[in-house]
């Protein structure tokens, strides 16, 4: 199935001379973002069989405990 999608990659413009835009996470959201990233990594490790169900649960609980202590 063909979709009506432009063949030009608008995400990367090699001829652009404009300054690069950066993405910054607000300070009040940074700890929640880091927690979510860590849990995502843990789930991926579990999916690949690198950690057990129990280890996954412990790591997620540890992240939740750390978030409560920081609050």
Secondary structure, DSSP 8 states (H G I E B T S, - for coil): ------SS-SS--TT--S--------HHHHHHHHHHHHHHHHHHHHHTTSS-HHHHHHHHHHHHHHHHHH-
